[in-house]
Amino acid sequence: MTSPRIPKERPTMTTIGILGTGRVGSNLARALAAAGHTVILGRRAADEETEAREAGVDQSIRFADQRTAARTADIVINATPGDTTLERLRGFQAELAGKILVDVSNATRDAADGLPGDLVYPGSSLAEQLQDALPATRVVKTLNTMLFMVMTAPESLSTPPTAYLSGDDDDAKKVVAALLDDLGWQPEWIEDLGGIITARASEALILLVPHILRRRGFQPFAVSLAR
Ligand SMILES: NC(=O)c1ccc[n+]([C@@H]2O[C@H](COP(=O)([O-])OP(=O)(O)OC[C@H]3O[C@@H](n4cnc5c(N)ncnc54)[C@H](OP(=O)(O)O)[C@@H]3O)[C@@H](O)[C@H]2O)c1
């Protein structure tokens, strides 16, 4: 079986707004800035803890509140907790209109040990809910099926990993595939599953993750296809 190839559509260097300055957000920010993009990291609050974290981040990355990051960017990446994302991004409808929203989050309820326990949107997905709530935005789901360090170093795994793509707009998926290329993803590692409805499959893969983490700890992995 060969993967449908997604031709790259490189929109020159882009301004990318990342909502969330945590493990995923700051890791993506560093790698996308290193690839030449202008990156604005959207923080929740400018308190002492976030300022200390910011001091350790690449000086080429700018910081702003999340609304400003969404408004200023051409492409917005959601790296905030998935269980509250829908409510939050509904409030950014105007800022996100006409843009690509890359959703890398997982909408889960925690188990007793704090690891993902169950899906917030069984029978649907956060990505579908976002696309419904933000009709003027092109939502693309990707990168939610691996530990954060693999997102920017896919070649580090001994088995080639998979980055699934779901989205209704083919051009938006081409733009996101070009960003994945910037992060080191080879075209044959990118699996376009189809429309946004397919995100319910990749989002459900999170149910494997707590069992892997409990047995093996936080060692880099991706939930991938083998051929
Ligand atoms: N960690 C992974 O390996 C991994 C892999 C795949 C997908 N994901 C998904 O990616 C997302 C981010 O994960 P992470 O590991 O980077 O989490 P994290 O380290 O806890 O960072 C979460 C970020 O979201 C912000 N945030 C938290 N609650 C918020 C709220 N109510 N409103 C606005 N911002 C809020 C936090 O802001 P403060 O700093 O102000 O608290 C922080 O910047 C999650 O949806 C997760 O499921 C994670």
The ligand as an SDF file (V2000), in Angstrom:
LIG
                    3D

 48 52  0  0  0  0  0  0  0  0999 V2000
    2.9390   16.4690   25.8350 N   0  0  0  0  0  0  0  0  0  0  0  0
    2.8580   15.7010   24.7520 C   0  0  0  0  0  0  0  0  0  0  0  0
    3.7430   14.8660   24.5070 O   0  0  0  0  0  0  0  0  0  0  0  0
    1.6860   15.8400   23.8110 C   0  0  0  0  0  0  0  0  0  0  0  0
    1.6800   15.0750   22.6400 C   0  0  0  0  0  0  0  0  0  0  0  0
    0.6290   15.2170   21.7330 C   0  0  0  0  0  0  0  0  0  0  0  0
   -0.3810   16.1270   22.0100 C   0  0  0  0  0  0  0  0  0  0  0  0
   -0.3620   16.8520   23.1670 N   0  0  0  0  0  0  0  0  0  0  0  0
   -1.4400   17.8030   23.4130 C   0  0  0  0  0  0  0  0  0  0  0  0
   -0.9220   19.1130   23.2290 O   0  0  0  0  0  0  0  0  0  0  0  0
   -1.5380   20.0150   24.1450 C   0  0  0  0  0  0  0  0  0  0  0  0
   -0.4660   20.6860   24.9970 C   0  0  0  0  0  0  0  0  0  0  0  0
    0.2320   19.7060   25.7340 O   0  0  0  0  0  0  0  0  0  0  0  0
    1.5140   20.0770   26.6220 P   0  0  0  0  0  0  0  0  0  0  0  0
    2.1150   18.8030   27.0040 O   0  0  0  0  0  0  0  0  0  0  0  0
    2.3400   21.1170   25.9380 O   0  0  0  0  0  0  0  0  0  0  0  0
    0.8090   20.7250   27.8900 O   0  0  0  0  0  0  0  0  0  0  0  0
    1.4630   21.7160   28.9570 P   0  0  0  0  0  0  0  0  0  0  0  0
    2.9310   21.5580   28.9960 O   0  0  0  0  0  0  0  0  0  0  0  0
    0.6690   21.5460   30.1870 O   0  0  0  0  0  0  0  0  0  0  0  0
    1.1370   23.1580   28.3170 O   0  0  0  0  0  0  0  0  0  0  0  0
   -0.1820   23.5880   28.1270 C   0  0  0  0  0  0  0  0  0  0  0  0
   -0.2090   25.0510   27.7340 C   0  0  0  0  0  0  0  0  0  0  0  0
   -1.5870   25.4540   27.6260 O   0  0  0  0  0  0  0  0  0  0  0  0
   -1.8020   26.5780   28.4770 C   0  0  0  0  0  0  0  0  0  0  0  0
   -3.1020   26.5020   29.1270 N   0  0  0  0  0  0  0  0  0  0  0  0
   -3.4980   25.6270   30.1050 C   0  0  0  0  0  0  0  0  0  0  0  0
   -4.7750   25.8490   30.4380 N   0  0  0  0  0  0  0  0  0  0  0  0
   -5.1720   26.9030   29.6870 C   0  0  0  0  0  0  0  0  0  0  0  0
   -6.3820   27.6190   29.5900 C   0  0  0  0  0  0  0  0  0  0  0  0
   -7.4530   27.3160   30.3230 N   0  0  0  0  0  0  0  0  0  0  0  0
   -6.4380   28.6460   28.7240 N   0  0  0  0  0  0  0  0  0  0  0  0
   -5.3900   28.9570   27.9690 C   0  0  0  0  0  0  0  0  0  0  0  0
   -4.2130   28.3220   28.0120 N   0  0  0  0  0  0  0  0  0  0  0  0
   -4.1050   27.3090   28.8640 C   0  0  0  0  0  0  0  0  0  0  0  0
   -0.7200   26.5100   29.5410 C   0  0  0  0  0  0  0  0  0  0  0  0
   -0.5330   27.8200   30.0150 O   0  0  0  0  0  0  0  0  0  0  0  0
    0.2320   28.1280   31.3790 P   0  0  0  0  0  0  0  0  0  0  0  0
    1.6730   27.9210   31.0750 O   0  0  0  0  0  0  0  0  0  0  0  0
   -0.1320   29.5390   31.6580 O   0  0  0  0  0  0  0  0  0  0  0  0
   -0.3090   27.1500   32.3880 O   0  0  0  0  0  0  0  0  0  0  0  0
    0.4520   25.9880   28.7420 C   0  0  0  0  0  0  0  0  0  0  0  0
    1.0740   27.0400   28.0490 O   0  0  0  0  0  0  0  0  0  0  0  0
   -2.5320   19.1650   24.9560 C   0  0  0  0  0  0  0  0  0  0  0  0
   -3.8040   19.2590   24.3590 O   0  0  0  0  0  0  0  0  0  0  0  0
   -1.9890   17.7640   24.8170 C   0  0  0  0  0  0  0  0  0  0  0  0
   -3.0250   16.7900   24.9150 O   0  0  0  0  0  0  0  0  0  0  0  0
    0.6390   16.7300   24.0730 C   0  0  0  0  0  0  0  0  0  0  0  0
  1  2  1  0
  2  3  2  0
  2  4  1  0
  4  5  1  0
  4 48  2  0
  5  6  2  0
  6  7  1  0
  7  8  2  0
  8  9  1  0
  8 48  1  0
  9 10  1  0
  9 46  1  0
 10 11  1  0
 11 12  1  0
 11 44  1  0
 12 13  1  0
 13 14  1  0
 14 15  2  0
 14 16  1  0
 14 17  1  0
 17 18  1  0
 18 19  2  0
 18 20  1  0
 18 21  1  0
 21 22  1  0
 22 23  1  0
 23 24  1  0
 23 42  1  0
 24 25  1  0
 25 26  1  0
 25 36  1  0
 26 27  1  0
 26 35  1  0
 27 28  2  0
 28 29  1  0
 29 30  1  0
 29 35  2  0
 30 31  1  0
 30 32  2  0
 32 33  1  0
 33 34  2  0
 34 35  1  0
 36 37  1  0
 36 42  1  0
 37 38  1  0
 38 39  2  0
 38 40  1  0
 38 41  1  0
 42 43  1  0
 44 45  1  0
 44 46  1  0
 46 47  1  0
M  CHG  2   8   1  16  -1
M  END
$$$$
